[in-house]
Amino acid sequence: MFGRPDAAASAKLFIVLAGRREAVATCQPLFDVLGQRTFPIGDKPPMANLVKLSGNFLIASVIESLGEAVALVSKGGIDRVQYIDILTNTLFGGPVYKTYGELIAAERYSPAGFKAELGYKDVSLALAQPRNLKCPCRLRASSPTAFSRCLLRAAAISTGRRSPSSPSAMPAGRRRCVALNDAGHDAASCHGRNTHA
């Protein structure tokens, strides 16, 4: 499934599924209640997992690149909100850019829509797939490795393995990623650049 918690609450999820045709047909009424569209892609369930992992990898890449771009223009004196408005109304009108761009520009990281541990797990699993599938693609070459490290740090904090460090206390040029929720530190966004990470 693709969609943030608000999409789930309003039955606007996109559901990617794979499995036997009869099983899919049996479950379709449930999918119709949960989402706005379903995408059956094959008869082997792991195919849907691969689509989800690769999609989440792309979301992580977008979040990191948006965080970097916003930090850059912000350092140059450009209004962050106006910058995201320009991007999302010209070249990058997709919902991932709009949703995460607005969150990053407003520095609104709480509540997080996706736990850091899950983000780190998905990015790690996505990066392992070319090897698992014996695929010559170089997914790792363009991977959000710094964002992955950020997710790992946030996951450690949220599970109590590290003491929290407030990103808001860091100078803007050194902030790397933050996503704080009411319960602790769950990652959903990337912001700024920690050149010492």
C-alpha positions in Angstrom: 0.0 0.0 0.0 1.1 3.6 -0.7 -0.3 6.5 1.3 0.2 8.3 4.5 -2.0 7.9 7.6 -4.4 10.6 6.4 -4.9 8.8 3.1 -5.6 5.6 5.0 -8.2 7.3 7.1 -10.0 8.6 4.1 -9.7 5.4 2.1 -7.4 7.0 -0.5 -4.6 4.4 -0.4 -3.1 2.9 -3.5 -2.9 -0.9 -3.1 -0.3 -3.0 -5.0 -1.1 -6.7 -4.9 0.1 -10.0 -6.2 -1.2 -13.5 -5.8 -3.5 -16.1 -7.2 -6.3 -14.6 -9.3 -9.0 -16.2 -7.2 -7.5 -14.9 -4.0 -7.2 -11.4 -5.4 -10.8 -11.6 -6.5 -12.0 -12.7 -3.1 -10.1 -9.8 -1.4 -11.1 -7.1 -3.9 -14.1 -5.9 -2.0 -11.9 -5.2 1.0 -9.3 -3.4 -1.2 -12.2 -1.3 -2.7 -13.0 -0.1 0.9 -9.4 0.6 1.8 -8.2 2.4 -1.3 -8.9 4.5 -4.3 -7.1 2.1 -6.7 -5.6 -1.4 -6.8 -2.7 -2.5 -9.0 -2.6 -6.3 -9.5 0.9 -7.0 -10.8 1.3 -10.8 -10.9 0.7 -14.1 -9.3 3.7 -14.2 -6.9 3.2 -12.3 -3.6 6.8 -11.2 -3.3 6.3 -9.1 -6.5 4.1 -6.7 -4.5 6.8 -6.5 -1.8 9.4 -5.5 -4.3 7.2 -2.7 -5.7 6.6 -1.5 -2.2 10.3 -1.6 -1.2 11.4 0.2 -4.4 8.6 2.8 -4.0 9.7 3.5 -0.4 13.3 3.7 -1.6 12.3 6.4 -4.0 10.3 8.3 -1.3 13.5 8.2 0.9 15.5 9.6 -2.0 13.0 12.4 -2.6 13.0 13.3 1.1 16.7 13.5 1.2 17.1 15.5 -2.0 14.3 17.9 -0.9 16.0 18.4 2.4 19.3 19.2 0.7 17.6 21.6 -1.8 15.6 23.4 0.9 18.7 23.8 3.1 20.6 25.2 0.1 18.0 27.8 -1.0 17.3 28.7 2.7 21.0 29.4 3.2 20.8 31.7 0.2 18.0 33.7 1.7 15.1 32.3 -0.3 11.8 31.6 1.5 11.5 27.9 2.0 7.7 27.8 1.7 7.8 29.9 -1.5 10.5 27.6 -2.9 8.4 24.5 -2.4 5.4 26.3 -3.9 7.5 27.0 -7.0 8.7 23.4 -7.3 5.4 21.7 -6.7 3.5 24.0 -9.1 6.1 23.6 -12.0 8.3 20.6 -12.4 7.6 18.5 -9.3 3.8 18.3 -8.9 3.6 14.8 -7.6 2.1 14.1 -4.1 5.4 12.9 -2.6 7.1 16.2 -3.5 4.1 18.3 -2.3 3.6 16.4 1.0 7.2 16.1 2.1 8.2 19.4 0.6 5.6 21.3 2.7 6.6 19.3 5.8 10.3 20.1 5.4 9.7 23.8 4.5 7.5 24.2 7.6 9.9 22.1 9.7 6.8 20.1 10.8 8.1 16.7 11.7 5.6 15.7 14.3 3.7 13.5 14.3 5.8 11.3 12.0 3.9 9.4 9.4 6.3 6.5 9.3 8.6 5.1 12.1 12.3 5.4 11.7 12.9 1.7 12.2 10.5 0.9 9.3 12.1 3.5 7.0 15.6 2.1 7.7 14.4 -1.5 7.2 12.8 -0.6 3.9 15.8 1.3 2.5 18.1 -1.5 3.6 15.9 -4.2 2.1 15.6 -2.2 -1.2 19.4 -1.8 -1.4 19.8 -5.6 -1.0 17.5 -6.4 -3.8 19.9 -6.0 -6.8 22.1 -8.6 -5.2 19.2 -10.9 -4.3 17.8 -10.8 -7.8 21.3 -10.9 -9.5 20.4 -7.6 -11.2 23.3 -5.6 -12.6 21.6 -2.3 -11.7 23.5 0.1 -9.5 20.8 1.1 -7.1 23.5 1.5 -4.4 25.4 4.1 -6.4 22.5 6.6 -6.1 21.3 5.4 -2.7 20.4 7.9 0.0 23.2 6.6 2.2 23.4 9.6 4.5 19.6 9.5 4.9 20.0 5.8 5.7 22.4 6.7 8.5 20.0 9.3 9.7 17.2 6.7 9.8 19.4 4.3 11.7 20.2 7.0 14.3 16.6 8.0 14.6 15.6 4.3 15.0 18.1 3.9 17.7 16.8 6.9 19.5 13.2 5.8 19.2 13.9 2.4 20.6 15.9 3.8 23.5 19.3 2.8 22.3 20.5 6.4 22.2 19.7 9.5 24.1 17.7 12.0 22.1 19.4 15.0 20.6 17.1 17.8 19.6 17.6 18.8 15.9 16.1 22.2 16.6 19.1 23.0 18.8 21.5 22.4 15.9 22.6 25.2 13.6 20.6 25.1 10.4 23.6 24.2 8.3 24.4 21.1 10.3 20.9 19.6 10.6 20.7 16.4 8.8 17.3 14.8 9.4 14.6 15.1 12.0 11.2 13.7 12.7 10.0 13.9 16.2 6.7 12.5 17.3 4.9 12.7 20.6 6.3 9.4 21.7 9.9 10.0 20.8 12.0 10.2 17.7 10.5 8.7 14.6 12.0 9.6 11.2 9.9 11.0 8.4 11.9 13.9 7.0 15.4 15.0 6.1 16.5 18.6 6.6 19.7 20.5 6.0 23.1 18.9 5.8 25.4 17.7 8.5 28.7 17.9 6.8 30.3 16.1 9.8 28.0 13.0 9.6 
